[in-house]
Amino acid sequence: MFAVCTDLVFTFFICSAIVDPEMHGIIDAPISNVARSNLIVVAQILQVMALRKFQEIDAKMCYLNKHFSKVSHAMIAYLNYK
């Protein structure tokens, strides 16, 4: 049940705001196609990270999971520093 709620929140709110920030009133400037493509990748990475405890990771994203597992302690230390 928690996985479904997490997936819904990420899909309909967080990821949609990342991919299309103009529609949600986050920014006023237009976004180029390259920037939008990069935002889509960022949204996919965040969604995979949020759901990795609940579902199997897609094969094309496995390399990211290995990378984040290696550097997660550094990311947590950075976030806790402020």
C-alpha positions as CSV (number, residue, x, y, z in Angstrom):
1,M,0.0,0.0,0.0
2,F,2.8,2.4,0.9
3,A,4.5,1.7,-2.5
4,V,1.3,2.6,-4.4
5,C,1.0,5.9,-2.4
6,T,4.6,6.7,-3.0
7,D,4.3,5.9,-6.7
8,L,1.2,8.1,-7.1
9,V,2.7,11.1,-5.3
10,F,5.9,10.9,-7.3
11,T,4.1,10.3,-10.6
12,F,1.4,12.9,-10.3
13,F,3.0,15.6,-8.2
14,I,6.8,15.6,-7.9
15,C,7.8,14.2,-11.3
16,S,5.2,16.2,-13.2
17,A,6.4,19.4,-11.5
18,I,10.0,18.5,-12.4
19,V,9.3,17.7,-16.0
20,D,6.9,20.6,-16.7
21,P,7.6,23.4,-14.2
22,E,5.9,26.0,-16.3
23,M,2.6,24.3,-16.1
24,H,2.8,24.2,-12.3
25,G,3.9,27.9,-12.0
26,I,7.4,27.1,-10.7
27,I,9.1,29.1,-13.4
28,D,8.1,31.6,-16.1
29,A,10.9,31.1,-18.6
30,P,10.6,28.6,-21.4
31,I,12.6,25.4,-21.2
32,S,14.6,24.1,-24.1
33,N,14.2,20.5,-25.5
34,V,17.6,19.5,-24.1
35,A,16.8,20.9,-20.7
36,R,13.4,19.1,-20.7
37,S,15.1,15.9,-21.6
38,N,17.5,16.3,-18.7
39,L,14.6,17.1,-16.3
40,I,12.9,13.8,-17.4
41,V,16.0,11.9,-16.5
42,V,16.2,13.6,-13.1
43,A,12.5,12.7,-12.5
44,Q,13.1,9.1,-13.4
45,I,16.1,8.9,-11.1
46,L,14.2,10.3,-8.2
47,Q,11.3,8.0,-8.8
48,V,13.6,4.9,-8.9
49,M,15.3,6.0,-5.7
50,A,12.0,6.5,-4.0
51,L,10.5,3.2,-5.1
52,R,13.6,0.9,-4.9
53,K,12.5,-0.6,-1.6
54,F,9.2,-1.6,-3.0
55,Q,9.7,-2.8,-6.5
56,E,12.4,-4.2,-8.8
57,I,14.6,-1.7,-10.5
58,D,14.4,-1.4,-14.3
59,A,17.6,-2.8,-15.9
60,K,18.4,0.5,-17.5
61,M,18.5,2.2,-14.1
62,C,20.5,-0.5,-12.3
63,Y,23.8,1.3,-12.9
64,L,22.4,4.3,-11.0
65,N,21.4,2.2,-8.0
66,K,24.9,0.9,-7.7
67,H,26.3,4.4,-7.9
68,F,23.9,5.8,-5.3
69,S,24.6,2.9,-3.0
70,K,28.3,3.8,-3.1
71,V,27.9,7.5,-2.5
72,S,24.7,7.5,-0.3
73,H,26.7,8.2,2.9
74,A,28.3,11.3,1.3
75,M,24.9,12.5,0.1
76,I,23.4,12.1,3.6
77,A,26.3,13.8,5.3
78,Y,26.0,16.7,2.9
79,L,22.2,17.0,3.5
80,N,22.7,16.8,7.2
81,Y,25.4,19.4,7.2
82,K,23.1,22.4,6.6
